Amino acid sequence: MTEEQRQWVELSRKLWRRAERIAAQHPGMDVSGVYHVLWNLRRPVEERLRRGLTRHAPVLSDTERRFLEELNARGVRYMVVGLSAATVQGANTSTQEIDLWFAIISDPQIGPAAAAAGGIWVSGFGMMPAQLGGALGDRFDVVNSMSGLGTFDKEYPGALDAQIDGVTVKVLPLSRILASKRAADRPKDRAVIPALEETLAAIAGTAMNDDEG
């Protein structure tokens, strides 16, 4: 066994012991799930999101990165929400889209930001929801509200800063994503609740036991 392999085995055992301690505090929680989350928390944010996106593509294309940069430069308030935000925070989940929640769908700066990146912004009309397209593709999904949560203005102060491919974005905290999934209560929402609970437990356990072997 090489030195690198030996170190991997030692770290793996350390994380498994930590996962056992965390799971023991949450009856019914899967030790293996917590263990995988602990590994995921050691990875950079970009790698977490890359692993979580089911479409095999870079975390952000140049066009997508430019769009987010333009939103920031123009002072548009938005958050990354849903499972894409959960994967950024370490959740062992997967998704096809990057969900964006805007403070104001009619913000006049969203369209120019999309245009500057070569994309298209349709603010929606009638029953048609707001959409981003053109060169931006279809990975950005615009949401108008989050089930079970407050308004954007109520949730925004608790948003976390995250770096995705060098772009600083606000992400909805994992605890609020979990609350929304519980409130939505669709089969696909219920399916990811254990993974979100495991991640919250792993993060809390890591904070408390960071110095333990």
N, C-alpha and C positions, 0 to 999 in steps of 0.2 A: 504494500500500500504506500502510495506516495504521500509526501507531507501535505499536499493540497487535499488529497482524499481523506487523510486522517482528520484534518481540520473540519472538513465538511461533515464527517461522521460525528465529531464532537459537537458541532453546532446543531446538527440535526437532533441529537439526543437531548441537548439543552432545551431546544424549542419544544420537543415532545413533552418533556417533563413540565415545562411551563404550561403547555396546552392542557395537560392533565389537571394541573392545579386550577386553571381557569374554568375548565369544564366542570370540575367538582363543585364549584360555587354556583353553577347553573344547571340544576337537575334536568336531564333529558338532552342536554347539548352534546353534539357530536365532537369528540376529542379530535378526530381526524380533520374535521372542518376548521376547528380553531387552529390546529397545527399548520394547515395550508395558509390560513390568513396571516399567521405569524411570519411565515416565509415571505408572503406577499408584501407585508409591511416593511421588509428590508429592501424592497426593490424601489428604484426611482419612480416618481409619479408617471413619467412617460411610458415606462415599461408596464406598469400596472394597467394603464388605459389601453396600451397596444394589445396586451393579453386579453383584455376585456372586450375589445371590439371584435365582433365575429367576422367582419369583412377584412380580409387580409390586405391591409393598406397601412401607410404611415399613420401615426397618431393624428397629425394634422397635415393636410396637403398645403402647398404654398398658398393657394387661394383661401383656404379656410383660416390659415394663420393670419394672412393679411386682413381678412374680415374682422377677426377678433381684435387685432391691433387697431384697426380703424374705429371699431366700436369704442375701445378704450380712449383713443385719441379724441374722439368726438364727445366724450362724456356720457355715452349711453349706459344706463344702469341695466344690468342683466345678471343672471346667475346661471351656472350650469347645474342642472337638477337631474333627478331620476337615477337610473343605474349607471350612467356615465359618470355622474358625480360620486356615486358609491364606489366605483372601481378606482377612482382617483384617490379615495381615502382608504383603499386597501381591501375592499370587499372582493371576494372570489366569485364574481358574477360576470355575465357577458351581456352585450347589447349590440344592436346594429346602428343605433343613432346616438347623437350627442344632443341632449335636450337643453334648450335655452328658454329661460323664463325672463321676459322683458318687463321692466317697470311699467312702461306705457307702449302698447303695440303701435300706437299712432305717432310715436316719437319720430319727428321729421329727419333725424340723423341716421336712422337705420337704413333707409333707402340709399343715401349717398355712400354709406359705409360699404354696403353690398356692391354698389356700382364701382367703387374704387378698387374692389377686389376682383372685378370682372363678373360679379354675380347679379342676380335679380332678386328684388324684394317685392312681394305682393302682400299688402297688409290685410287682405281678406275682405270679403263682402258677402252679405247674405249668410248662407250656411257654410260658405267656404272659409276655412281657417287661414290665418297668416302663413305664408310659406317663403322659403328661400330656395333659389334654384339657379339655373344657368350654370356658369362655371363653378359655382359653389357645390354643385351636385345635390345629393339628397340625404346627406348624413346629419345635417342640422334639422332638428325637429322643434318647432316653436310650440310652447304650451302657454295657455292663457291663465291657468290656475293650477294649484296642487290640492288634490283631495285631502280633506281633513285639516288643512293648514290655514293660516291667516292670509291676509293680503300680501302682495309683494313687499309693500312698505313695512309690514310687521315682521316679515321673515328676513328681510335684507340685512338689518343690523347684526344678526347672528351668523351671517355667511362667513365662510372661511376663505382665506387667500390661498390659491394654489398656482403653481407654475406648470403649464402644459406647453411643451416645445418652446420654452422661452417666453411665453405669453402669460402674464398674470391675469387670472380670472377669479371670480367669486364663485364658490361652490356651496350648495345647500348642505348643512351638516348632516352626517349620517343618521343621527337620532331623528331628525325631521323627515328624512327620506323614509325611514322605517315607519314613522307615524302616518305618513301619507299612504304607504303601501297597506298598512293595516286598515286605514279608513276606506281606501278604494275597494279592497276585499274581492278583487277579481281573481280567478284561478291563477293567472300569471303573476299577480301581486303576492298571493299567498305562497307561491312556489319559491320566491326569493327571500321571504322573511327569515327563515333559519340562517341563511348566509349573512344577512345584515346583522342579526342578533349575535352571531359568532364573531363578526368583525368588531362590533362594539365591545363585546366581552374581552376580545383579544387586546384591543387598544387600552382598555381600562386595566387589564391585567399586566400589560407591558409597562404601563406607567407606574404601577405599584411595585412591580417585581424586577425593574430594570437592572438592578444590581445583583439579583439572585442567580445562582447557577442552574 
